[in-house]
Amino acid sequence: MLVRATTKSYNQLVAEVIRHLQEDGKRIAAGDSIEAFLASQTSDSRYWPDDQEIRDTLKHLPAYRRLQRGRLRMVLEGIEDHLRGWKPGKEGKYAEQVTKAKFAIEHVMPRKWQTHWPQADGTKGEVEREALIHTIGNLTLLTSSLNSKVSNGAWSGDSGKRKALEAHDALFLNRRFSEDIYQNWTDANIRHRTDELSKTIFEIWPVPAGHRSPQGAQQNHFSHRVDLLDLISAGWLQPGTVLYPRQTKFAGTTATLLSDGGLDVAGKIYSSPSDAAGAIVGSVRNGWWFFLVDPDNKKSDLRKVRTAYLESISADGDEDDLGDEDDE
C-alpha cells in the first residue's frame, strides 16, 4: 500500500501459498515457511518491499492524496499504538490502544499555508513545500477536528496551531510538538518527522533480517503518468466531451475529446491537453490546468478530474473511507 505497488493476482498468490504449505513438512513450521516464500517473490505484484524502499517512497509520497483515508488512518493508528508500547506479544504499559476509525487526520503545516507560513526561497521553495504538505511527516491524528481559523493559523502564540496540538497530547503522536526543537515548524521538521515515522513503521511491520527488494521491482509506483485515455477507460470522461479554455479570451475555441484520448481542435488532432492548449494560445500551456469540463466552473479543470481518478485507484475498490466528513 505504501509503495503504491499493484495488488493484482493476489488470489493466485494465496492459492500458491496454500499449495506450498501442503508440501511435506511445511505445515509444521507454517510461519517460517510463509515468510520465506513471500520473501522469495520477485514480480511487481508479489514482492516484499524492504525498509529502504519504504523510506525513499515516504519522503515524497503525498500520502494524504494517494492513500484512502481509512488506510492512512490505519497507519497513523498503528504508529500511535506502538508509541504507547503496544508491540507484538506485548501490551502497552501506559495507555490503552487507540480507538480505531475515530480520530481526525490533521495537517500540521496547513494546506493553506501561504498566509501565516511564509516561504523564503521563492517559487522553487513554494513548489518543494507543496510537495511536502501531504507527506506523512506533516500528518497527525486529533481527537476532534480543529476549527478552520486555528487549523490554518500561525504556528506560535496562545491561539496558534502548536498550542492546539498540545491540547491533544492524549495522543503520543502529538506530544513531541511541545518540545523546544519545535519552536517553529519548518520544511526541515517535516522531512525529519517523516524519517522518524518511517523508522517506527519498520519496527511495527518488520521485514526478514537482511531482506532486500528485488532488483527491478522497486520503483515510484505512485507517480504513474495518467493520460486522457486512462480517464476515458475508467469512465471519468466520455468520448465527445467538449473542453473549454479557462481564459475567456479564448472562449471561442473548444476541444473535443476523442475515443483514443486525442483532442480535436478545429479539425486538427492533438495527442495531449498541453499540445492542444499550446495550439490555441500560441505558446506553451499546461493543458491540464487550461481546459475546463464546465465553462462556468473554474474549479472543473482536467487536473481535478485526474486527481479524483488517482485517489479512486488508490482505494483499490474498497469503501471503508465513507463517512469521513470530519477530515479536512
Backbone bond lengths (Angstrom), bond angles and torsions (degrees), N, CA, C in turn:
res aa  C-N    CA-C-N  psi(-1)  N-CA   C-N-CA  omega(-1)  CA-C   N-CA-C  phi
1 M - - - 1.459 - - 1.528 110.85 -
2 L 1.337 116.78 -46.53 1.454 119.99 -175.23 1.514 113.46 -69.79
3 V 1.313 118.39 -31.69 1.467 119.65 179.16 1.514 111.47 -93.03
4 R 1.341 117.88 3.97 1.455 123.52 176.35 1.522 112.06 62.39
5 A 1.310 117.98 32.42 1.462 121.41 177.47 1.522 110.37 -80.22
6 T 1.312 116.50 157.14 1.454 120.93 -178.11 1.526 111.38 -71.21
7 T 1.320 115.82 149.50 1.466 121.44 176.63 1.528 111.36 -111.34
8 K 1.312 116.48 15.86 1.462 119.00 -178.78 1.534 110.57 -63.74
9 S 1.318 114.85 149.99 1.477 123.16 175.86 1.528 113.66 67.42
10 Y 1.332 117.57 20.79 1.467 118.14 177.51 1.525 111.82 -64.47
11 N 1.342 116.27 -30.06 1.471 117.66 177.96 1.523 110.88 -62.90
12 Q 1.327 116.36 -39.01 1.466 119.91 177.38 1.524 110.95 -67.23
13 L 1.330 115.88 -37.96 1.468 119.59 179.73 1.523 111.16 -62.32
14 V 1.340 116.76 -43.70 1.461 120.04 179.76 1.520 110.79 -63.32
15 A 1.325 116.83 -40.10 1.468 120.16 177.96 1.529 110.79 -61.74
16 E 1.325 116.12 -38.74 1.465 119.64 178.99 1.523 111.35 -68.46
17 V 1.343 116.94 -37.48 1.464 120.09 176.70 1.527 109.91 -60.81
18 I 1.335 116.67 -43.23 1.481 120.45 179.64 1.529 110.48 -62.57
19 R 1.330 116.70 -45.33 1.468 119.22 178.36 1.524 110.85 -62.44
20 H 1.336 115.88 -38.00 1.463 120.69 178.99 1.524 110.68 -61.16
21 L 1.344 117.02 -41.25 1.458 120.57 -178.49 1.523 112.83 -72.53
22 Q 1.337 116.86 -18.74 1.458 120.12 179.99 1.529 112.57 -79.08
23 E 1.327 115.39 -10.27 1.467 118.55 177.47 1.519 109.68 -68.70
24 D 1.312 116.21 156.96 1.464 121.71 -174.92 1.530 111.91 -54.15
25 G 1.319 115.71 125.89 1.454 121.52 173.16 1.511 115.86 81.49
26 K 1.320 118.61 -11.12 1.466 119.96 -174.61 1.527 112.25 -72.16
27 R 1.324 118.06 -33.00 1.461 119.83 -175.18 1.521 111.63 -71.61
28 I 1.320 117.09 -22.61 1.470 120.38 -179.29 1.530 110.66 -64.94
29 A 1.327 115.64 -36.91 1.474 121.01 178.99 1.522 108.48 -120.18
30 A 1.337 115.10 57.36 1.469 120.14 -171.91 1.528 112.60 -58.61
31 G 1.332 118.08 -42.46 1.457 120.17 -177.85 1.507 112.22 -60.40
32 D 1.317 117.03 -51.69 1.464 121.10 179.43 1.519 111.02 -63.20
33 S 1.330 116.38 -37.43 1.459 120.54 -178.55 1.527 111.61 -66.32
34 I 1.331 116.88 -43.98 1.465 120.80 178.77 1.530 110.39 -65.53
35 E 1.324 116.59 -42.12 1.467 119.77 179.34 1.523 110.77 -59.64
36 A 1.334 116.47 -45.77 1.463 120.20 -179.45 1.525 111.14 -65.01
37 F 1.325 115.84 -38.29 1.464 120.04 179.96 1.529 110.46 -64.32
38 L 1.317 117.23 -47.67 1.463 120.69 -178.54 1.532 111.15 -66.66
39 A 1.320 116.84 -38.16 1.463 120.39 -179.47 1.525 111.66 -67.08
40 S 1.329 116.75 -20.73 1.472 120.03 -178.07 1.526 112.91 -87.41
41 Q 1.321 118.69 -7.57 1.458 121.85 -176.63 1.533 110.64 -74.82
42 T 1.326 116.16 146.27 1.463 119.86 -175.16 1.524 114.52 -128.39
43 S 1.331 119.11 -12.21 1.460 119.62 -176.89 1.526 110.43 -77.06
44 D 1.339 116.31 160.79 1.465 121.52 -175.70 1.524 113.31 -58.13
45 S 1.330 117.08 -33.11 1.465 120.13 -175.54 1.526 112.69 -89.90
46 R 1.339 117.50 -0.10 1.457 118.75 -173.42 1.527 114.59 -129.88
47 Y 1.297 117.74 -20.61 1.465 118.30 -169.59 1.527 111.84 -68.24
48 W 1.318 114.76 159.28 1.464 122.57 -177.63 1.531 108.12 -101.10
49 P 1.326 118.87 109.69 1.474 120.34 -178.48 1.532 111.19 -62.64
50 D 1.330 116.65 142.48 1.462 120.07 178.44 1.531 110.51 -94.12
51 D 1.320 115.52 176.41 1.466 120.66 -176.39 1.525 112.40 -61.72
52 Q 1.328 116.76 -39.87 1.463 119.08 -177.56 1.515 111.03 -64.94
53 E 1.329 117.30 -38.14 1.459 119.64 178.44 1.528 110.84 -65.33
54 I 1.324 116.13 -40.85 1.461 119.53 177.40 1.534 110.17 -62.73
55 R 1.333 116.00 -45.61 1.466 119.94 -179.48 1.529 110.62 -59.63
56 D 1.332 116.40 -48.37 1.468 120.73 -177.92 1.527 111.36 -63.52
57 T 1.335 116.63 -38.34 1.459 120.65 -178.44 1.528 111.37 -69.71
58 L 1.339 116.61 -45.40 1.459 119.88 -175.25 1.524 112.63 -67.90
59 K 1.331 117.97 -21.32 1.463 120.40 176.32 1.524 111.02 -60.32
60 H 1.328 116.33 -31.33 1.463 120.48 -172.31 1.527 113.96 -121.33
61 L 1.325 117.30 -15.45 1.466 119.95 -175.48 1.524 111.67 -65.25
62 P 1.343 119.11 119.78 1.473 120.75 174.23 1.524 108.53 -76.22
63 A 1.337 115.42 76.69 1.466 121.61 -169.20 1.524 112.31 -56.83
64 Y 1.335 117.44 -37.48 1.455 119.96 -177.89 1.520 111.68 -64.56
65 R 1.327 117.25 -29.74 1.456 120.95 -179.28 1.527 112.43 -93.62
66 R 1.320 117.44 -29.83 1.459 119.26 -172.57 1.525 114.11 -96.88
67 L 1.324 117.94 -19.10 1.459 120.17 -179.82 1.516 109.84 -106.67
68 Q 1.309 115.36 139.07 1.456 119.66 175.99 1.526 108.93 -60.45
69 R 1.337 117.17 141.80 1.458 121.31 -173.24 1.531 113.07 -53.63
70 G 1.327 116.39 -44.20 1.454 119.25 -179.13 1.515 112.15 -61.67
71 R 1.326 116.69 -36.46 1.467 120.63 -179.57 1.521 111.58 -75.16
72 L 1.339 116.14 -40.81 1.460 119.58 176.08 1.527 110.05 -61.57
73 R 1.325 116.93 -43.45 1.461 120.82 178.45 1.529 110.53 -61.35
74 M 1.318 117.13 -38.67 1.458 120.81 178.62 1.527 111.15 -58.32
75 V 1.339 117.33 -42.32 1.459 121.17 179.06 1.528 110.34 -63.92
76 L 1.341 116.70 -46.74 1.464 120.53 -179.94 1.529 111.13 -64.71
77 E 1.328 117.03 -36.85 1.471 120.00 176.40 1.524 110.80 -64.76
78 G 1.333 115.79 -39.97 1.461 119.48 177.86 1.520 111.74 -61.66
79 I 1.333 116.42 -40.84 1.462 120.76 177.40 1.525 110.64 -64.88
80 E 1.333 116.61 -43.77 1.464 120.98 179.09 1.526 110.76 -59.80
81 D 1.327 118.16 -45.86 1.466 120.95 179.28 1.529 110.94 -62.24
82 H 1.314 116.80 -39.73 1.460 120.70 179.33 1.530 110.46 -63.29
83 L 1.331 116.53 -42.55 1.460 120.40 178.59 1.531 111.35 -64.96
84 R 1.330 116.19 -25.77 1.466 120.96 177.14 1.529 112.23 -82.57
85 G 1.321 116.58 -1.37 1.454 120.56 176.88 1.505 115.47 96.89
86 W 1.342 117.34 4.84 1.463 120.39 179.69 1.526 108.86 -84.37
87 K 1.331 115.07 110.21 1.452 121.53 -178.36 1.527 108.19 -131.81
88 P 1.332 118.09 163.85 1.473 119.86 -178.13 1.525 112.20 -50.16
89 G 1.325 116.00 120.51 1.454 120.84 179.15 1.512 114.77 75.63
90 K 1.339 117.26 9.27 1.464 120.35 -176.05 1.517 110.02 -139.33
91 E 1.325 116.73 128.05 1.454 121.22 177.71 1.519 110.67 -86.75
92 G 1.335 115.55 148.54 1.456 119.68 177.83 1.513 111.85 -67.78
93 K 1.334 116.55 141.75 1.462 121.11 -177.66 1.523 112.58 -84.20
94 Y 1.338 116.44 -27.65 1.454 119.24 -166.14 1.524 114.90 -107.97
95 A 1.296 118.09 -16.91 1.465 118.98 -175.80 1.517 110.22 -160.65
96 E 1.326 114.92 158.65 1.452 120.21 174.00 1.526 109.58 -71.33
97 Q 1.324 115.28 165.65 1.459 118.61 173.69 1.525 109.54 -65.32
98 V 1.323 114.86 150.84 1.452 120.01 -178.58 1.534 109.93 -66.48
99 T 1.308 116.23 143.52 1.468 120.36 176.75 1.519 108.86 -67.87
100 K 1.309 116.19 128.43 1.459 120.21 -172.92 1.534 112.30 -81.92
101 A 1.326 113.79 148.77 1.479 122.95 174.26 1.523 112.88 57.30
102 K 1.334 116.52 33.29 1.458 119.49 -176.85 1.524 112.60 -118.73
103 F 1.331 117.40 -41.50 1.454 120.81 -168.79 1.519 113.45 -80.96
104 A 1.326 114.40 155.30 1.467 121.32 179.82 1.518 110.26 -85.39
105 I 1.319 116.24 146.05 1.465 121.95 174.86 1.524 107.76 -91.99
106 E 1.317 116.44 128.21 1.461 121.59 -176.07 1.528 110.29 -125.12
107 H 1.333 116.06 139.07 1.461 121.36 169.66 1.531 107.79 -79.87
108 V 1.327 117.48 131.01 1.465 120.28 177.51 1.529 108.82 -70.66
109 M 1.329 117.70 -60.73 1.460 120.22 167.93 1.522 106.14 -82.60
110 P 1.318 118.87 122.38 1.473 120.21 -170.86 1.519 113.08 -68.04
111 R 1.318 114.47 157.36 1.467 119.07 175.28 1.527 110.94 -63.54
112 K 1.322 116.92 -32.47 1.465 121.21 176.01 1.532 108.58 -95.84
113 W 1.333 115.31 66.29 1.454 121.24 -172.67 1.529 113.22 -84.36
114 Q 1.325 118.02 -15.27 1.461 120.62 -169.22 1.523 113.87 -59.45
115 T 1.340 118.16 -33.28 1.469 120.75 -174.86 1.518 113.11 -70.87
116 H 1.335 117.26 -46.08 1.463 120.52 -172.09 1.526 114.18 -114.53
117 W 1.319 117.36 -2.37 1.468 120.29 -175.09 1.534 109.08 -126.01
118 P 1.319 119.34 71.28 1.471 121.04 -174.83 1.522 112.58 -60.66
119 Q 1.313 114.50 145.76 1.468 122.34 178.22 1.523 107.26 -112.28
120 A 1.334 115.81 115.51 1.464 120.75 -171.06 1.526 113.22 -81.59
121 D 1.310 118.07 -10.36 1.464 120.46 -172.72 1.522 113.77 -96.17
122 G 1.328 117.57 19.70 1.457 120.45 174.56 1.510 113.01 69.73
123 T 1.334 114.92 -157.06 1.463 121.16 -175.15 1.513 112.23 -58.87
124 K 1.331 117.13 -43.20 1.462 120.40 -179.67 1.524 110.66 -59.25
125 G 1.343 116.36 -43.95 1.453 119.70 178.81 1.506 112.62 -65.43
126 E 1.328 117.60 -35.99 1.462 121.35 178.84 1.526 110.85 -65.41
127 V 1.318 116.42 -40.97 1.469 120.61 178.53 1.525 110.12 -63.43
128 E 1.330 116.35 -44.66 1.465 120.00 180.00 1.526 110.78 -64.41
129 R 1.338 116.53 -38.33 1.467 119.36 178.72 1.519 111.37 -65.71
130 E 1.302 117.82 -42.70 1.460 120.63 178.20 1.524 110.70 -58.24
131 A 1.336 116.28 -33.66 1.467 120.22 179.05 1.525 111.33 -72.65
132 L 1.341 117.69 -24.28 1.460 121.73 -178.06 1.527 113.63 -88.31
133 I 1.316 116.64 -26.97 1.464 121.73 -169.95 1.529 112.57 -53.46
134 H 1.321 117.51 -39.69 1.466 120.74 -174.11 1.526 112.97 -97.89
135 T 1.348 118.28 6.05 1.459 120.21 177.50 1.520 110.30 -74.42
136 I 1.320 116.36 161.77 1.465 120.61 -171.48 1.523 112.53 -64.82
137 G 1.341 117.61 -27.32 1.456 120.15 179.43 1.510 113.75 -66.83
138 N 1.332 117.63 -15.08 1.462 121.71 179.55 1.526 111.95 -106.40
139 L 1.331 116.94 14.40 1.461 121.05 -177.30 1.525 110.45 -119.53
140 T 1.315 116.04 147.11 1.457 120.83 176.18 1.520 109.12 -149.59
141 L 1.326 115.57 177.18 1.463 122.07 176.17 1.521 109.81 -107.95
142 L 1.318 116.86 145.76 1.462 122.64 175.93 1.526 109.08 -129.65
143 T 1.325 115.70 147.90 1.463 119.36 178.43 1.523 111.25 -68.14
144 S 1.335 116.53 -25.72 1.466 121.02 174.76 1.516 108.32 -152.94
145 S 1.311 117.27 151.39 1.457 121.48 -176.84 1.531 110.78 -65.98
146 L 1.330 116.04 143.65 1.462 121.39 173.92 1.519 109.34 -77.76
147 N 1.331 115.85 151.79 1.455 116.36 174.64 1.531 109.12 -70.61
148 S 1.295 116.03 159.57 1.460 121.38 -171.44 1.523 112.40 -58.84
149 K 1.333 117.39 -38.91 1.463 120.72 -177.52 1.525 110.94 -63.17
150 V 1.328 117.22 -43.71 1.460 120.88 179.54 1.522 110.53 -72.95
151 S 1.333 115.98 -42.62 1.456 120.59 -177.71 1.521 111.73 -58.80
152 N 1.318 116.83 -38.38 1.465 121.34 -177.69 1.525 112.90 -100.51
153 G 1.350 116.52 7.23 1.458 120.63 -176.03 1.513 113.21 -81.65
154 A 1.335 114.28 -172.34 1.462 121.54 -179.74 1.530 110.38 -71.80
155 W 1.317 117.04 164.54 1.469 122.06 -178.58 1.529 111.52 -75.71
156 S 1.329 116.51 -47.07 1.456 121.18 -172.20 1.525 112.15 -92.84
157 G 1.343 114.79 172.56 1.459 120.49 177.24 1.513 112.68 98.30
158 D 1.337 115.78 161.92 1.459 121.19 -177.55 1.525 113.10 -62.44
159 S 1.324 116.72 -27.84 1.466 119.99 178.63 1.525 111.34 -108.95
160 G 1.344 116.27 20.56 1.454 120.90 -176.33 1.517 113.98 -84.50
161 K 1.301 115.44 174.26 1.461 122.78 -177.44 1.531 111.02 -64.06
162 R 1.327 116.76 -38.07 1.457 119.95 -178.11 1.525 111.45 -61.88
163 K 1.325 116.30 -46.22 1.465 120.40 178.37 1.526 111.26 -61.39
164 A 1.319 115.97 -37.88 1.468 120.10 180.00 1.522 110.79 -65.02
165 L 1.333 117.12 -38.78 1.457 120.62 178.71 1.530 111.01 -70.23
166 E 1.328 116.41 -36.56 1.462 119.99 177.90 1.529 111.18 -62.37
167 A 1.316 116.23 -29.84 1.470 120.32 178.16 1.522 111.69 -67.72
168 H 1.315 116.20 -14.29 1.468 121.31 179.14 1.531 110.53 -106.77
169 D 1.355 116.76 31.96 1.461 118.86 -174.84 1.525 113.26 -76.76
170 A 1.337 116.79 4.17 1.462 118.20 169.64 1.521 109.80 -62.97
171 L 1.315 115.87 -22.68 1.458 121.60 174.80 1.523 108.62 -93.86
172 F 1.333 116.44 126.56 1.459 121.39 -178.35 1.528 111.33 -62.72
173 L 1.322 116.80 -27.06 1.460 120.83 178.55 1.534 111.70 -57.33
174 N 1.329 117.59 -27.01 1.462 121.38 -173.03 1.528 113.96 -102.67
175 R 1.311 118.26 -4.79 1.464 119.50 -172.95 1.521 112.92 -69.04
176 R 1.296 117.42 -31.50 1.464 119.26 -176.33 1.521 112.78 -72.91
177 F 1.331 117.88 -16.95 1.460 119.43 -179.13 1.534 111.85 -63.99
178 S 1.323 117.47 -18.35 1.458 120.31 179.11 1.526 112.76 -86.47
179 E 1.326 118.05 -6.03 1.464 121.11 -179.26 1.525 111.05 -71.73
180 D 1.323 115.33 156.09 1.460 121.12 -176.24 1.522 112.89 -60.25
181 I 1.321 117.58 -30.63 1.463 119.83 -177.56 1.531 111.40 -66.28
182 Y 1.321 117.06 -14.32 1.464 120.68 -179.53 1.529 111.97 -108.94
183 Q 1.333 115.79 35.26 1.463 119.23 172.63 1.525 110.14 -58.28
184 N 1.319 115.30 -30.46 1.463 122.28 173.09 1.521 107.90 -127.70
185 W 1.311 116.32 155.22 1.472 120.34 175.51 1.521 107.10 -116.48
186 T 1.321 115.40 111.68 1.459 121.49 -170.87 1.519 111.47 -120.25
187 D 1.324 115.68 174.14 1.454 120.97 175.78 1.529 110.50 -59.06
188 A 1.338 115.91 -38.55 1.465 119.75 178.84 1.527 111.04 -64.23
189 N 1.346 117.04 -37.06 1.463 120.49 176.90 1.524 111.34 -62.69
190 I 1.322 116.00 -40.08 1.468 119.86 179.23 1.520 110.03 -61.93
191 R 1.332 116.35 -46.12 1.474 120.08 -179.97 1.528 110.74 -62.18
192 H 1.330 116.10 -43.07 1.466 120.20 -179.75 1.529 110.65 -63.44
193 R 1.322 117.00 -44.79 1.461 119.61 -178.70 1.529 111.17 -67.24
194 T 1.333 117.43 -35.18 1.464 119.74 175.06 1.517 110.43 -58.35
195 D 1.330 116.44 -43.44 1.466 120.12 179.21 1.523 110.89 -65.50
196 E 1.337 117.36 -40.60 1.463 120.64 179.02 1.523 111.58 -64.71
197 L 1.318 117.34 -43.39 1.462 120.24 179.02 1.531 110.79 -67.38
198 S 1.332 116.79 -33.38 1.466 120.08 176.63 1.528 110.33 -61.25
199 K 1.325 116.57 -43.54 1.467 120.08 179.32 1.521 110.74 -61.93
200 T 1.324 116.89 -37.36 1.465 120.23 177.63 1.524 110.68 -65.71
201 I 1.329 115.84 -40.21 1.470 120.37 177.87 1.528 110.26 -60.93
202 F 1.343 117.40 -38.85 1.467 120.11 178.34 1.525 111.04 -61.64
203 E 1.331 116.41 -35.87 1.467 120.25 -179.44 1.523 111.27 -74.02
204 I 1.322 116.66 -36.41 1.468 119.98 -178.54 1.520 111.28 -72.00
205 W 1.328 115.86 -44.95 1.466 121.71 -176.82 1.530 109.19 -121.02
206 P 1.327 118.10 74.87 1.460 120.67 -173.86 1.524 112.83 -74.44
207 V 1.323 114.69 152.56 1.466 121.17 171.08 1.517 107.86 -98.04
208 P 1.328 118.15 163.19 1.473 119.87 176.91 1.524 110.82 -58.01
209 A 1.314 116.64 147.53 1.463 121.62 -179.14 1.521 110.49 -55.09
210 G 1.328 115.85 129.27 1.457 121.03 177.77 1.508 115.35 79.45
211 H 1.344 117.12 2.06 1.471 119.44 -177.16 1.524 111.09 -69.65
212 R 1.346 116.09 141.19 1.452 122.49 176.79 1.519 109.80 -131.79
213 S 1.326 116.31 142.56 1.463 119.86 174.21 1.516 108.85 -59.40
214 P 1.339 118.41 138.79 1.467 119.86 -179.77 1.515 111.88 -64.56
215 Q 1.310 115.78 146.46 1.458 121.30 177.98 1.522 109.98 -58.73
216 G 1.312 116.59 130.78 1.464 120.10 177.66 1.516 112.91 97.68
217 A 1.332 117.59 -25.23 1.465 119.32 -179.64 1.523 111.45 -83.55
218 Q 1.336 116.05 -31.48 1.465 119.83 -177.28 1.518 110.08 -72.80
219 Q 1.324 116.80 124.12 1.451 121.80 -179.65 1.515 109.60 -163.26
220 N 1.321 116.73 166.25 1.461 121.00 178.13 1.524 109.31 -83.29
221 H 1.309 116.76 81.05 1.463 121.20 -175.03 1.523 111.89 -60.91
222 F 1.347 116.56 -33.41 1.464 119.11 -173.26 1.515 112.47 -72.59
223 S 1.338 118.16 -11.62 1.461 119.55 -176.07 1.526 112.17 -94.61
224 H 1.323 116.98 24.29 1.459 122.03 179.91 1.530 111.36 -50.61
225 R 1.322 116.10 129.54 1.459 120.79 -179.32 1.527 109.17 -79.16
226 V 1.299 116.54 119.06 1.459 122.16 -178.22 1.521 109.03 -99.58
227 D 1.328 116.52 133.02 1.462 119.94 174.37 1.524 109.07 -119.66
228 L 1.333 116.19 178.55 1.460 120.42 -175.75 1.530 112.16 -64.10
229 L 1.324 116.93 -32.62 1.465 119.37 179.40 1.525 110.76 -64.09
230 D 1.354 117.85 -35.81 1.465 120.68 175.09 1.526 110.61 -58.76
231 L 1.327 115.53 -43.82 1.465 120.23 -177.77 1.526 111.65 -68.75
232 I 1.333 116.35 -34.13 1.466 120.03 175.78 1.527 110.33 -68.19
233 S 1.333 115.97 -46.79 1.467 120.64 -177.33 1.521 111.47 -61.55
234 A 1.346 116.21 -33.10 1.458 120.55 -178.82 1.520 112.75 -87.35
235 G 1.331 117.53 -2.51 1.455 121.06 177.32 1.517 115.16 84.26
236 W 1.329 117.64 10.97 1.461 120.60 179.61 1.527 111.69 -81.30
237 L 1.316 117.11 -24.41 1.460 122.32 174.38 1.519 108.37 -135.54
238 Q 1.321 116.65 154.37 1.455 121.51 -178.68 1.530 110.01 -117.04
239 P 1.341 117.76 140.86 1.473 119.43 172.81 1.522 109.98 -54.24
240 G 1.306 116.20 139.12 1.456 120.66 -177.48 1.519 113.58 95.51
241 T 1.350 116.67 -9.40 1.464 119.89 177.53 1.526 109.93 -60.75
242 V 1.325 116.00 133.38 1.467 121.13 177.39 1.523 108.74 -93.53
243 L 1.325 116.00 129.60 1.457 122.22 179.12 1.523 109.00 -108.33
244 Y 1.329 115.22 139.95 1.458 120.94 -172.14 1.530 110.75 -115.89
245 P 1.336 118.36 138.52 1.464 120.64 176.37 1.526 111.00 -61.99
246 R 1.305 116.42 141.23 1.458 121.75 178.12 1.530 111.05 -66.56
247 Q 1.320 115.83 -39.72 1.460 120.33 -176.09 1.529 110.57 -83.32
248 T 1.312 116.41 127.96 1.465 121.57 -173.33 1.532 112.71 -63.59
249 K 1.321 117.82 -25.49 1.462 118.45 -178.67 1.529 112.11 -70.07
250 F 1.333 116.71 -12.96 1.465 120.48 176.40 1.532 111.50 -108.68
251 A 1.332 115.97 15.09 1.464 120.78 -173.10 1.521 113.26 -60.35
252 G 1.300 117.97 -22.38 1.456 119.92 -177.98 1.512 114.46 -76.03
253 T 1.315 118.03 -8.12 1.469 121.61 -178.52 1.518 109.74 -119.41
254 T 1.312 117.17 125.91 1.461 121.66 178.89 1.526 109.65 -119.40
255 A 1.322 115.26 171.16 1.461 121.83 176.65 1.526 108.36 -125.18
256 T 1.312 116.32 137.51 1.467 121.18 179.81 1.522 109.55 -109.09
257 L 1.321 115.86 127.83 1.458 121.81 -177.58 1.524 110.33 -76.24
258 L 1.330 117.20 128.03 1.458 123.21 179.56 1.524 110.84 -97.22
259 S 1.303 116.66 163.63 1.469 121.13 -174.45 1.519 113.02 -65.87
260 D 1.332 118.11 -22.50 1.463 120.63 179.70 1.526 112.49 -93.27
261 G 1.337 116.95 8.04 1.451 120.54 179.36 1.522 114.08 90.98
262 G 1.328 117.30 -1.35 1.450 120.64 176.31 1.514 111.50 -79.83
263 L 1.328 115.69 169.81 1.461 121.67 178.95 1.525 109.88 -125.38
264 D 1.322 114.35 129.72 1.461 121.27 179.14 1.527 108.58 -98.02
265 V 1.345 115.16 116.21 1.467 121.17 177.02 1.522 107.73 -120.88
266 A 1.334 115.94 107.62 1.473 121.63 178.91 1.522 112.04 53.62
267 G 1.324 116.17 40.41 1.456 120.66 176.18 1.509 115.04 88.00
268 K 1.310 118.86 -7.22 1.463 121.94 176.66 1.530 109.23 -103.23
269 I 1.338 115.23 141.49 1.460 120.69 -174.81 1.524 109.68 -103.16
270 Y 1.328 115.42 133.20 1.461 121.55 178.72 1.528 109.15 -123.30
271 S 1.329 115.85 145.20 1.465 120.37 -171.83 1.524 113.40 -87.03
272 S 1.334 118.59 -11.88 1.461 120.23 -178.19 1.517 109.91 -146.85
273 P 1.344 117.51 158.77 1.464 120.54 177.48 1.531 112.69 -59.24
274 S 1.319 116.89 -37.86 1.464 119.56 -178.16 1.522 111.83 -69.64
275 D 1.331 116.60 -37.50 1.472 119.05 175.76 1.525 110.68 -62.52
276 A 1.336 115.69 -43.29 1.462 119.88 -179.86 1.522 111.29 -66.16
277 A 1.338 116.61 -42.83 1.461 120.31 179.29 1.518 110.98 -64.07
278 G 1.331 116.13 -40.31 1.455 119.97 179.00 1.513 112.45 -62.91
279 A 1.338 115.92 -35.90 1.465 119.93 178.66 1.529 111.15 -67.87
280 I 1.322 116.77 -36.88 1.469 120.38 179.93 1.525 111.23 -70.85
281 V 1.329 116.41 -44.14 1.464 121.07 -174.02 1.528 112.03 -83.08
282 G 1.328 116.08 -32.01 1.454 119.73 -176.27 1.512 113.45 91.89
283 S 1.327 116.88 7.94 1.468 122.40 175.97 1.520 108.33 -153.28
284 V 1.317 116.43 171.97 1.464 120.81 -175.66 1.528 110.63 -64.01
285 R 1.316 116.84 132.36 1.462 123.27 177.11 1.531 109.97 -140.92
286 N 1.326 115.55 149.07 1.459 121.01 172.01 1.524 107.21 -81.45
287 G 1.326 116.57 104.08 1.458 120.75 -175.55 1.510 114.05 -66.02
288 W 1.337 117.40 -26.29 1.465 120.17 179.19 1.522 110.21 -67.98
289 W 1.304 118.78 -28.16 1.463 123.31 174.68 1.525 110.98 -87.78
290 F 1.324 116.80 -35.10 1.457 122.93 -171.41 1.528 113.06 -69.46
291 F 1.339 116.91 -38.73 1.470 120.16 -173.56 1.528 112.27 -94.11
292 L 1.337 114.68 134.47 1.459 122.69 177.02 1.530 109.74 -108.86
293 V 1.319 115.90 144.98 1.462 120.85 173.52 1.527 109.79 -80.43
294 D 1.336 115.95 -34.48 1.464 122.91 178.00 1.527 108.62 -119.18
295 P 1.326 118.69 114.10 1.473 120.11 -175.21 1.524 113.66 -64.01
296 D 1.332 117.50 -17.58 1.461 121.11 -179.01 1.528 113.25 -95.15
297 N 1.333 116.22 2.36 1.464 120.44 -177.54 1.527 109.21 -130.57
298 K 1.331 116.45 105.79 1.456 120.98 -177.31 1.529 112.90 -67.63
299 K 1.321 116.55 -12.76 1.467 120.23 179.07 1.529 112.60 -93.58
300 S 1.324 116.82 6.47 1.472 119.78 -176.45 1.518 111.95 -98.49
301 D 1.340 117.63 28.77 1.465 119.23 -177.52 1.525 111.45 -71.41
302 L 1.326 115.15 168.64 1.459 120.71 -177.06 1.527 112.50 -63.75
303 R 1.326 117.32 -25.85 1.465 119.57 176.38 1.518 111.23 -59.14
304 K 1.336 116.02 -41.23 1.464 120.25 -178.86 1.526 110.75 -64.41
305 V 1.327 115.77 -40.65 1.461 119.66 178.88 1.528 109.79 -64.76
306 R 1.330 116.12 -43.83 1.462 120.18 -179.68 1.526 110.87 -63.19
307 T 1.337 117.36 -43.48 1.462 120.70 179.31 1.520 111.45 -62.42
308 A 1.335 116.46 -42.99 1.469 120.19 178.44 1.523 111.04 -61.87
309 Y 1.320 115.79 -39.55 1.473 120.22 178.04 1.523 110.28 -63.30
310 L 1.331 117.96 -47.68 1.457 121.48 -179.12 1.523 111.45 -61.32
311 E 1.332 116.23 -39.45 1.458 119.32 178.38 1.533 111.30 -67.24
312 S 1.337 115.88 -32.90 1.461 118.68 -179.76 1.517 111.79 -70.73
313 I 1.338 117.39 -37.69 1.465 118.24 -179.31 1.513 111.03 -76.87
314 S 1.350 117.69 -21.58 1.461 119.16 175.59 1.516 110.65 -69.26
315 A 1.346 117.45 -20.21 1.461 121.29 -178.97 1.510 112.79 -79.18
316 D 1.352 117.94 -13.36 1.464 122.14 179.29 1.515 113.33 51.47
317 G 1.338 117.20 30.99 1.458 120.62 173.41 1.511 114.90 87.03
318 D 1.348 118.59 -2.58 1.457 119.87 179.73 1.520 110.76 -78.49
319 E 1.323 115.19 164.22 1.453 120.09 177.21 1.530 110.85 -127.47
320 D 1.350 116.54 23.92 1.456 118.30 -176.69 1.515 112.35 -79.26
321 D 1.330 116.98 5.95 1.454 119.99 178.96 1.534 111.62 -99.75
322 L 1.322 117.73 -1.53 1.454 119.34 -178.31 1.526 109.91 -67.26
323 G 1.318 115.53 143.89 1.450 119.52 177.54 1.508 114.51 85.56
324 D 1.359 117.70 23.99 1.451 120.96 178.89 1.517 111.59 -93.91
325 E 1.308 117.80 40.63 1.456 120.65 -176.38 1.520 112.29 -61.59
326 D 1.348 117.62 -22.29 1.459 118.47 -177.47 1.512 112.11 -80.08
327 D 1.319 118.34 -7.88 1.458 120.34 177.55 1.515 109.97 -76.09
328 E 1.342 115.08 163.12 1.469 118.94 178.91 1.522 109.84 -62.72
